[in-house]
Amino acid sequence: MKFQPRCTDCLLSRVAYEAALVLDDPDRIREVQRAAAAVLAAGQREGVAAPVLASRVHRCAYLMIGSDDPYLALKRQNNRDALAAAATIAPQLSSFRDHVTAAVLGNTFDYGVQSHQVTDDFLSFFSREFERGLAIDDTDRIFPLCRRVVYITDNCGEIVFDRLLLLFLKSIGADVTLAVRGAPILNDATIEDAHALDLDRIVDRLTTTTRGERELGVNPPLLPDDLALALDRCTLVVAKGMANYESLIDLSDFPPVAHLMAVKCKTIAEMTGVPRGSAVALLRE
C-alpha cells in the first residue's frame, strides 16, 4: 500500500507522542518531528510503501529520542491490564468466532493513533463491542483453513487475547508458527513479550518478522528463513492490525490471509468498506 498524504498528520503526531514518552522538552520534541517530517518527505518522493516509510520515520525518531524502546513501560502496563481483563473474559469464549472477536477487540490497545482512543474501561468496552460483533465476519471461511497457521502479531496488550486464540487453535490440532517484531517499534510485541506470556510454550515455533530490523508490518526481503519456510507451507496467515494489512494487501502469490483488526482510521475504513471503529475478520484469498 502506498503512503496516503492525508496520513501525514497522524504519523507525525505519533512521532510527537513517542518522543514525549521520553523527552520533557517541547523544543526537542518539535526537532524530532521536523527530522521525521524530512524522512517522510524523502520517502514519499521515492514512492516507498506505507509501512516501510513509517518504519523509516520511527527509526529516525528513536535515534533522535535516544531510546531503543520508548513504549517499554506502556507495553508492560498494557499486558498487565490485558491479563486482568482476560481472566474475566476467557470463560465467556467458546467458539472460534468468539476467540477471533476477542483477539480483534484486543487490537484496540494501540497508542498514538490520531483518530483512535484507547479505552480506560476495557471490560465495559469489550462487553459492548463483543455483543455488537464483527462488521466483516469471514470466520466460517477462515476456520477450515486453520491447519498450518502463521500468526503475525501486532500490539502488546493485544497479544494476551492472541494467546487465547492460539490456545484454541492448538486445541483443534493446528500447527502454529507465531511471528512477533524483530526489534522494538511502537507498542508492538517482541520476542521478549512473547516469552513473558509463555507463548513459546503454546505454539509449535516462535520467530520474528525480521532478522532484527526495526520494521512494521511484513517486508519480504527482511524475513528470516524460518518464517519464509513457514509461509511457504502454511494453509493460512493470520495478520493482526493495520500495519500488517497495509504491508500484505498488495502482495500476490501469497497464502490466504485472515486480517483481524480494529479499523482505526478513515483510509483503512474506505479500503475495507466499513465504518471507522469496526471490528473485522476479513479473509483475503
C-alpha positions in Angstrom: 0.0 0.0 0.0 1.3 3.4 -1.0 1.5 6.1 1.7 -1.5 8.4 1.6 -0.8 12.1 2.0 -3.7 12.5 4.4 -1.9 10.1 6.8 0.9 12.6 7.3 -0.5 14.3 10.3 -1.3 11.0 12.1 2.2 9.7 11.5 3.9 12.8 12.7 1.6 13.1 15.7 2.6 9.6 16.7 6.2 10.7 16.5 5.5 13.5 18.9 3.6 11.1 21.2 6.6 8.7 21.4 9.1 11.5 21.8 7.0 12.8 24.7 7.2 9.4 26.4 11.0 10.1 26.9 11.6 13.8 26.4 10.3 16.6 28.6 11.3 19.4 26.3 8.8 20.8 23.8 11.6 22.2 21.6 13.4 18.9 21.3 10.1 17.1 20.6 9.5 19.6 17.7 13.0 19.0 16.5 12.3 15.2 16.4 9.1 15.9 14.4 10.9 18.1 11.9 13.6 15.4 11.3 10.9 12.8 10.9 9.0 15.0 8.5 12.1 15.3 6.3 12.5 11.5 6.3 8.8 11.2 5.4 9.0 13.7 2.5 12.0 12.0 1.1 10.3 8.6 1.2 7.2 10.0 -0.4 9.3 11.2 -3.3 10.7 7.7 -3.7 7.2 6.2 -3.6 8.1 3.9 -0.7 5.3 1.6 0.6 3.5 3.0 3.7 4.7 0.5 6.3 8.3 0.7 5.1 8.1 4.5 5.1 6.5 4.6 8.5 9.3 2.3 9.8 12.0 4.7 8.5 10.2 7.6 10.2 10.1 5.8 13.5 13.7 4.7 13.3 14.7 8.3 12.8 12.6 9.4 15.8 14.1 6.6 18.0 17.6 7.7 17.1 16.9 11.3 18.0 15.0 10.5 21.1 17.9 8.3 22.3 15.7 5.4 23.3 15.6 1.8 22.0 12.1 1.3 23.3 10.2 4.4 24.4 7.0 2.4 24.8 8.5 -0.1 27.1 6.7 0.9 30.3 3.4 1.3 28.5 3.7 -2.1 26.8 4.3 -3.8 30.2 1.3 -2.0 31.7 -0.8 -3.0 28.7 0.0 -6.6 29.2 -0.8 -6.4 32.9 -4.2 -4.7 32.2 -5.0 -7.2 29.5 -4.2 -10.2 31.7 -6.5 -8.9 34.3 -9.3 -8.4 31.8 -8.7 -11.7 30.1 -9.2 -13.5 33.4 -12.8 -12.3 33.3 -13.3 -12.6 29.5 -11.7 -16.0 28.8 -14.5 -18.1 30.4 -17.1 -16.4 28.2 -15.4 -17.6 25.0 -16.3 -20.9 23.4 -16.4 -20.9 19.6 -13.8 -20.0 17.0 -15.8 -16.8 16.3 -15.7 -15.9 20.0 -12.0 -16.2 20.2 -11.4 -14.3 16.9 -13.7 -11.5 18.1 -11.8 -11.2 21.4 -8.5 -11.1 19.5 -9.8 -8.4 17.3 -11.1 -6.3 20.2 -7.6 -6.7 21.8 -6.2 -4.8 18.8 -7.6 -1.6 20.3 -4.6 -1.5 22.6 -2.8 1.0 20.3 -1.5 4.3 21.5 -0.7 7.5 19.5 -3.1 6.8 16.6 -4.6 10.3 15.9 -8.2 9.2 15.4 -8.2 6.3 17.9 -8.7 6.5 21.7 -7.7 3.6 23.9 -10.4 2.9 26.5 -9.7 3.2 30.2 -12.5 0.7 30.9 -11.7 -2.3 28.7 -14.2 -4.7 30.3 -17.2 -2.4 29.6 -15.9 -1.7 26.1 -15.4 -5.4 25.5 -18.9 -6.3 26.7 -20.5 -3.8 24.4 -18.4 -4.5 21.3 -18.5 -8.3 21.7 -22.2 -8.1 21.7 -22.0 -5.8 18.6 -19.9 -8.4 16.8 -17.8 -8.3 13.7 -18.6 -5.8 10.9 -16.9 -8.2 8.5 -17.2 -11.8 9.6 -15.4 -14.3 7.4 -14.8 -16.7 10.4 -16.8 -19.5 8.7 -14.5 -19.4 5.8 -11.3 -18.9 7.9 -11.9 -21.8 10.2 -11.5 -24.7 7.7 -8.1 -23.2 6.7 -6.7 -23.4 10.3 -4.4 -26.4 9.7 -1.0 -24.9 9.3 -1.1 -21.3 10.6 1.4 -18.5 10.5 0.1 -16.0 13.1 1.6 -12.5 12.9 1.1 -10.4 16.0 0.7 -6.6 16.5 0.5 -4.8 19.8 1.2 -5.6 23.4 -1.9 -6.0 25.5 -3.5 -7.4 22.4 -1.2 -10.4 22.5 -2.9 -11.5 25.7 -6.0 -12.0 23.6 -4.0 -13.6 20.8 -2.9 -16.1 23.4 -6.5 -17.2 24.0 -6.9 -17.7 20.2 -3.6 -19.5 20.0 -4.7 -21.9 22.7 -7.9 -22.5 20.8 -6.0 -23.2 17.6 -3.8 -25.7 19.3 -6.9 -27.4 20.9 -8.2 -28.2 17.4 -4.8 -29.6 16.3 -3.5 -26.7 14.3 0.2 -26.4 13.7 1.1 -22.8 14.6 4.1 -20.6 13.8 4.0 -17.3 15.8 5.8 -14.2 14.4 6.5 -11.1 16.5 8.5 -8.0 15.7 12.2 -8.4 15.2 13.0 -5.3 17.3 11.0 -2.8 19.4 8.9 -0.4 17.3 5.8 1.4 18.7 4.0 -0.8 21.2 4.3 -3.9 19.0 5.1 -7.2 20.7 8.7 -8.5 20.5 10.3 -11.9 21.3 10.7 -10.8 25.0 7.0 -10.1 25.3 6.1 -13.5 23.8 8.4 -15.2 26.3 6.9 -13.2 29.2 3.5 -14.7 28.3 4.9 -18.2 27.7 3.7 -18.1 24.1 6.7 -20.1 23.0 5.3 -23.0 25.1 1.9 -22.8 23.3 2.9 -22.6 19.7 5.0 -25.0 17.6 7.6 -22.4 16.8 8.3 -18.8 17.6 10.0 -16.5 15.2 10.2 -12.8 14.2 9.1 -10.8 11.2 12.6 -9.5 10.5 16.2 -10.6 11.3 16.5 -7.9 13.9 15.5 -4.8 12.0 13.1 -2.3 13.5 10.3 -2.7 10.9 6.5 -2.5 10.9 4.3 -5.0 9.0 5.8 -7.7 6.8 8.6 -6.7 4.4 9.5 -9.9 2.4 13.3 -9.1 1.8 13.7 -8.9 5.6 12.0 -12.2 6.5 14.1 -14.7 8.5 14.5 -18.1 6.8 12.2 -20.0 9.3 9.3 -17.6 8.7 9.8 -17.7 5.0 9.7 -21.5 5.2 6.5 -21.5 7.4 4.8 -19.1 4.9 5.7 -21.5 2.0 3.9 -24.4 3.7 1.1 -22.8 5.6 -2.6 -23.0 4.8 -3.4 -19.7 6.5 -1.8 -16.5 7.6 -3.4 -14.6 10.5 -2.3 -11.0 10.3 -3.2 -8.7 13.2 -3.6 -5.0 12.9 -3.5 -2.3 10.3 0.3 -2.2 9.6 0.2 -5.9 8.7 -2.8 -5.3 6.5 -1.1 -2.4 4.7 2.0 -4.4 4.0 0.3 -7.6 2.8 -2.6 -6.1 0.8 -0.6 -5.7 -2.4 1.3 -8.9 -2.2 0.4 -11.6 -4.8 1.3 -15.2 -4.8 0.7 -15.4 -1.1 -1.2 -17.8 1.1 -4.8 -16.9 2.2 -4.7 -14.2 4.8 -7.1 -13.6 7.6 -6.9 -9.9 8.5 -8.0 -9.5 12.1 -8.1 -5.8 13.2 -10.0 -2.9 14.6 -10.4 -0.2 11.9 -8.9 2.9 13.4 -8.6 5.4 10.5 -10.5 6.7 7.5 -8.1 5.2 5.0 -8.5 1.6 6.2 -12.2 2.2 6.6 -12.5 3.1 3.0 -10.4 0.2 1.9 -12.5 -2.3 3.8 -15.8 -0.6 3.3 -16.8 -0.4 6.9 -17.1 2.5 9.4 -14.1 3.6 11.4 -14.2 1.8 14.8 -15.4 -1.5 13.2 -14.0 -4.9 14.2 -13.2 -7.1 11.2 -12.1 -10.7 10.4 -11.5 -10.4 6.7 -10.3 -13.3 4.6 -8.3 -12.5 1.5 -7.6 -15.5 -0.7 
